[in-house]
C-alpha cells in the first residue's frame, strides 16, 4: 500500500515526551538530510536495491513497512487486516516510531483499529549479521508504567518470509468496540519483489526521493483474536517498504490502490494530489502472474470515484467505490468497500486521519468476468490531517 501511493505522510519527530505525534509536520520546501557518520559518506541516490539487506531499516528521514491483506477463518468469515510501522529521523533528535493495527470484519460489518508510538533505538533489533527487519513496539509512555510490561507489537522478516504478531487491549481499541483484537500471521512471498518505476526509486524533485518496492502476492496463515475468540485463518498479504530523504509530498493527499485479481495479476496505482487539487504524481505497476512487471504512467489508466461516504465520527467525506480502467490490458475493475467505516483517526500518533480498507472486487478482462481482492488507502479528505 502500502505505499500510500507515495504513502506521503508529513513525518515529524516527537519533540518532548513519548506518545506524541510522529507524522505531523507541515510540508518542508526541501528535505533536511540527516548527516552520515563521519568517515562514511553516503553514496548519491539512486543506488541499486539489494535483498535481503534493504528489507532492514535505513538511516533516512522517513521509512515504513506496510502489510495489508485478506483472511478467511475456520467458520467461513472473511477479514481484512493492516499492520504498519513508521520510522522517522529528524537531525539530532531520537529516532521516532509509530504503528497502526487494524482488523476489518467483512462478514460482521465491523472495524477495529489501534495505534502506538515510541521513541528510541530499542524498537529495532535488526543487525547487519541478521539482515531484514525485527521491530517491536510497546508504545512506551513514561507516565504509564503499564506500558513497560505489555506485549509488544512485532514485525520481523527478510526475503519475503515474515511474521506479524500484535494484540490491542480493550483500552487501546478504537472504531467498533471489542474487548481486544489482534493477529499472529506468518507470510511467505509467492512472487519476486517488485521495484516500482523500474529501478525502485521515485524522484520527487525538490521534495526529495524515495526507494519503494512491494511484495504484491504473499501467502498468509495463522490466527486472529477478536474479543474472547481466537480463529485460525489463511489468506493473502501485500507488503510495501519505502524509505528515503523526504518529509512531505502530496499536500492535497493521495489515493492508493492494491488489487489482486483471480488470474494472478496484481495492480498498484498511486494518485498524489497537490494542494490545489491537481495530480503532480500519478503512476502504477502491473505485475503479471509470472512475476514480470509493467510500469503504468498516468496515460495508461483511469480511476473514477463512483460514490462517497461521510464519517459520523470526523465529518469527513471520503470517496467510496471506484472504477479502474487499464485499456492496454483490456481490463476494467470495480471496487466497493466491504465495510463503509474503515476510517482511522491517528492524530495521536501520526497527526493524520486516513481511510484504509478492504474492497469487494468485480472485474472484466476482454469482457470475461474476473474476481479478486483489493485494499484502498485515502488521505487528505479530512480536516486536521
C-alpha positions in Angstrom: 0.0 0.0 0.0 1.1 0.2 1.4 2.8 2.5 -0.1 0.2 5.1 0.3 0.8 5.8 -3.2 3.8 7.5 -2.2 2.3 7.0 1.2 3.3 10.5 1.7 2.6 11.5 5.2 4.2 14.6 6.7 6.5 12.8 9.2 7.7 14.7 12.3 9.9 13.9 15.2 8.5 13.8 18.7 10.0 16.9 20.4 9.1 16.3 24.0 7.7 13.1 25.5 6.8 9.6 24.5 3.4 9.2 22.9 3.3 12.5 20.9 2.5 12.8 17.2 5.2 11.4 14.9 3.8 12.0 11.4 2.5 15.6 11.6 5.0 18.3 10.5 3.9 20.8 7.9 5.5 20.3 4.4 9.1 21.5 4.1 10.2 23.1 0.9 13.4 21.0 0.8 14.2 17.9 2.9 16.8 18.2 5.6 19.0 15.2 5.2 20.4 13.7 8.4 24.3 13.8 8.0 26.0 10.5 7.5 28.5 9.5 10.2 32.0 11.0 9.8 34.1 8.9 7.5 31.2 7.2 5.9 29.8 9.5 3.2 26.5 8.3 1.7 26.5 7.4 -2.0 24.3 9.6 -4.1 20.8 8.3 -4.9 19.6 6.2 -6.5 21.6 3.1 -5.6 20.6 -0.5 -6.6 18.2 -2.2 -4.2 19.6 -5.4 -2.7 17.8 -8.2 -0.9 17.7 -9.1 2.0 19.9 -6.1 3.0 17.3 -3.5 2.0 14.5 -5.2 3.9 16.2 -3.7 7.0 15.9 -0.2 8.4 17.8 2.7 6.8 19.3 5.9 8.2 16.9 8.1 6.3 14.3 10.8 7.2 11.3 8.6 6.5 10.6 4.9 6.3 7.7 2.4 6.7 7.0 -1.3 6.5 3.3 -1.8 5.5 1.2 -5.0 5.5 -2.4 -5.4 4.4 -4.3 -8.5 3.4 -7.3 -10.7 3.2 -8.1 -13.6 5.5 -10.7 -16.4 5.8 -11.4 -18.0 9.1 -12.4 -21.6 10.0 -16.1 -20.7 10.1 -16.2 -19.1 6.7 -15.8 -15.5 7.9 -13.8 -13.0 5.9 -11.4 -10.4 7.3 -9.1 -7.6 6.1 -6.0 -6.6 8.1 -3.4 -3.9 8.3 -0.2 -3.6 10.3 2.3 -0.8 9.7 5.4 0.5 11.4 6.6 4.1 10.6 10.2 5.3 11.3 11.3 9.0 11.4 14.7 10.6 11.8 15.0 14.3 12.3 18.5 15.6 12.8 19.8 15.1 16.3 16.5 14.0 17.8 16.0 10.4 18.8 14.6 8.1 16.2 10.8 8.0 16.4 8.3 5.3 15.6 4.5 4.8 15.2 2.5 1.7 14.5 -1.1 1.1 13.4 -3.1 -2.2 13.7 -6.5 -2.7 12.1 -8.9 -5.6 11.5 -12.0 -5.5 9.3 -14.8 -8.0 10.0 -16.2 -8.2 6.5 -18.8 -10.7 7.5 -20.0 -8.9 10.6 -19.6 -5.3 9.2 -17.3 -4.1 12.0 -13.9 -2.3 12.0 -11.4 -2.2 14.9 -8.1 -0.3 15.0 -5.4 0.8 17.4 -2.2 2.8 17.5 1.1 3.1 19.3 4.1 5.4 19.2 7.6 5.1 20.7 10.9 6.9 20.7 14.3 5.4 20.7 16.5 2.8 19.0 15.2 -0.1 21.2 12.3 -0.7 18.7 14.6 -2.2 16.2 16.6 -5.4 16.8 17.8 -5.5 13.2 21.6 -6.1 12.8 24.0 -6.5 9.9 24.6 -10.1 11.0 20.9 -10.9 10.5 19.6 -9.0 7.5 16.0 -8.0 7.5 13.7 -6.2 9.9 12.9 -7.0 13.5 10.7 -4.4 15.1 8.9 -4.4 18.4 6.7 -1.5 19.6 5.2 -1.4 23.1 4.2 2.2 22.9 6.3 3.1 25.9 4.9 6.0 27.9 6.9 7.3 30.9 3.7 8.4 32.6 2.1 5.0 32.3 4.2 2.2 33.9 1.9 -0.5 32.5 3.2 0.2 29.0 6.7 -1.2 30.0 5.3 -4.7 30.6 2.7 -5.1 27.9 3.3 -7.4 25.0 4.9 -5.6 22.1 3.6 -5.4 18.5 6.2 -7.3 16.5 7.1 -7.3 12.8 10.0 -9.4 11.5 11.2 -10.8 8.3 13.6 -11.0 5.4 13.5 -12.0 1.7 9.7 -12.3 1.8 9.3 -14.7 4.8 7.8 -12.6 7.5 6.0 -12.8 10.9 3.5 -10.4 12.4 2.2 -10.5 16.0 0.1 -7.7 17.5 -2.7 -7.6 20.0 -4.6 -4.4 21.2 -6.1 -4.5 24.6 -9.6 -3.1 25.2 -8.2 0.2 26.4 -6.4 0.6 23.0 -9.3 -0.3 20.8 -10.7 2.4 18.5 -13.5 2.1 16.0 -16.1 -0.5 16.8 -15.7 -1.6 20.5 -14.4 -5.0 21.4 -12.6 -6.4 24.4 -9.4 -7.0 22.4 -8.3 -7.8 19.0 -5.1 -9.0 17.3 -3.3 -11.2 14.8 -0.5 -13.7 14.6 0.4 -14.4 11.0 3.2 -16.0 9.0 3.6 -14.7 5.4 5.6 -16.0 2.5 6.0 -14.3 -0.8 4.9 -16.2 -3.9 6.3 -13.7 -6.4 9.6 -11.8 -6.6 9.7 -8.3 -5.1 8.5 -5.5 -7.4 10.7 -2.4 -7.9 8.4 0.5 -8.7 9.2 2.8 -11.6 11.7 0.3 -12.9 14.6 0.6 -10.5 12.7 1.0 -7.2 13.5 4.8 -6.8 10.9 7.5 -7.1 12.3 11.0 -7.7 10.2 13.8 -6.1 12.3 16.6 -7.4 12.7 19.4 -4.8 10.8 17.3 -2.2 13.4 14.6 -2.2 13.1 11.0 -3.3 12.1 7.5 -2.1 13.1 3.9 -2.6 10.0 1.8 -2.9 9.3 -1.9 -3.5 6.4 -4.3 -2.9 5.7 -7.9 -2.4 2.3 -8.0 -4.0 1.5 -11.7 -3.5 2.1 -13.4 -0.2 0.5 -16.5 1.3 -0.7 -15.8 4.9 -1.6 -18.3 7.7 -2.1 -18.1 11.4 -4.7 -16.8 13.8 -6.7 -13.7 14.7 -8.2 -12.8 18.1 -11.5 -10.9 18.4 -12.8 -10.5 21.9 -12.7 -13.9 23.5 -12.5 -15.7 20.2 -9.3 -17.0 18.6 -9.8 -18.1 15.0 -7.5 -20.0 12.6 -7.1 -18.1 9.3 -5.4 -18.3 6.0 -5.3 -15.9 3.0 -3.1 -13.5 1.3 -1.0 -10.5 2.1 0.6 -7.4 0.4 3.8 -5.8 1.7 5.2 -2.3 0.9 8.5 -1.0 2.0 9.5 2.6 1.4 12.4 4.8 2.6 14.1 8.0 1.7 15.0 11.6 2.4 11.6 13.1 2.0 9.2 14.7 4.5 6.1 15.6 2.7 4.9 15.1 -0.9 1.3 15.5 -2.0 0.0 18.3 0.2 -3.6 17.6 -1.0 -3.4 13.9 -0.1 -3.4 10.7 -2.2 -5.4 7.7 -3.3 -3.6 4.3 -3.3 -4.9 1.0 -4.7 -3.6 -2.5 -4.3 -5.6 -5.0 -6.4 -5.1 -8.8 -6.6 -7.1 -10.4 -9.5 -8.1 -14.0 -9.6 -6.0 -14.6 -12.8 -2.8 -13.8 -10.9 -2.5 -10.2 -12.0 -1.6 -7.6 -9.3 -2.1 -3.9 -9.8 -1.0 -1.0 -7.6 -1.9 2.6 -8.5 -0.9 5.9 -6.9 -2.6 9.2 -7.4 -1.0 12.0 -5.4 -2.7 15.4 -5.2 -1.2 18.9 -4.8 -2.9 21.4 -2.5 -4.7 22.9 -5.5 -6.3 19.6 -6.4 -4.1 18.8 -9.3 -2.2 15.5 -9.6 1.5 16.0 -10.0 2.3 12.4 -9.4 0.2 9.6 -11.0 1.6 6.1 -11.8 1.3 2.4 -11.1 2.7 -1.0 -11.6 1.1 -4.1 -13.1 2.5 -7.5 -12.0 1.7 -10.5 -14.2 1.0 -13.9 -12.9 4.6 -14.9 -13.7 6.0 -12.0 -11.7 7.0 -9.9 -14.6 6.2 -6.2 -14.3 5.0 -3.3 -16.4 5.2 0.4 -15.3 2.0 2.3 -15.8 2.3 6.0 -16.4 -0.6 8.5 -16.0 -1.9 7.8 -19.5 -2.1 4.1 -19.0 -5.1 4.0 -16.7 -8.0 5.9 -15.3 -9.7 5.9 -11.8 -13.2 7.2 -11.3 -14.9 7.5 -7.9 -18.4 6.1 -8.0 -19.8 7.3 -4.7 -18.9 8.7 -1.3 -19.3 8.1 2.5 -19.4 10.6 5.3 -17.9 9.6 8.6 -20.1 10.2 11.6 -17.0 10.4 13.8 -15.0 13.1 12.0 -17.4 14.5 9.5 -15.0 13.8 6.6 -16.5 12.8 3.3 -14.5 10.0 1.5 -14.8 8.6 -1.9 -16.4 5.1 -1.7 -16.4 2.8 -4.8 -14.3 3.2 -7.9 -14.0 2.1 -11.5 -10.4 1.4 -12.6 -9.7 1.1 -16.3 -6.5 -0.1 -17.9 -7.1 0.0 -21.7 -3.8 -1.7 -22.6 -4.8 -4.7 -20.6 -8.4 -4.6 -21.8 -9.2 -4.5 -18.0 -11.9 -2.9 -16.0 -12.1 -3.2 -12.2 -15.0 -2.2 -10.0 -14.2 -1.7 -6.3 -16.6 -1.3 -3.4 -15.7 -1.1 0.4 -16.6 -4.3 2.3 -17.3 -2.0 5.3 -18.1 1.7 4.9 -16.4 2.9 8.1 -12.8 1.9 7.8 -11.5 5.3 8.8 -8.5 5.6 11.2 -8.1 8.7 13.3 -4.4 8.5 14.2 -3.8 12.1 15.1 -2.5 10.9 18.5 0.5 9.1 16.8 0.8 10.4 13.2 -1.1 13.6 13.2 -3.4 12.4 10.4 -6.9 10.9 9.7 -7.0 8.5 6.8 -9.2 5.8 5.4 -7.8 2.4 4.6 -10.0 -0.6 3.9 -10.7 -3.9 2.1 -12.8 -4.0 -1.0 -15.2 -6.2 -3.0 -13.8 -6.7 -6.5 -15.7 -7.2 -9.7 -13.6 -7.1 -12.9 -13.7 -8.0 -16.6 -10.7 -8.7 -18.9 -11.6 -8.8 -22.5 -15.3 -8.9 -21.5 -14.8 -12.0 -19.3 -15.7 -11.7 -15.6 -12.9 -11.9 -13.1 -12.9 -11.8 -9.3 -10.3 -10.6 -6.9 -9.4 -8.8 -3.7 -8.2 -5.2 -3.0 -7.2 -2.6 -0.5 -7.6 1.2 -0.9 -6.0 4.0 1.1 -7.1 7.6 1.1 -5.7 10.7 2.7 -6.3 14.4 2.5 -10.1 14.3 2.7 -10.3 15.0 6.5 -9.6 18.3 8.3 -6.9 18.1 10.9 -4.9 15.6 8.8 
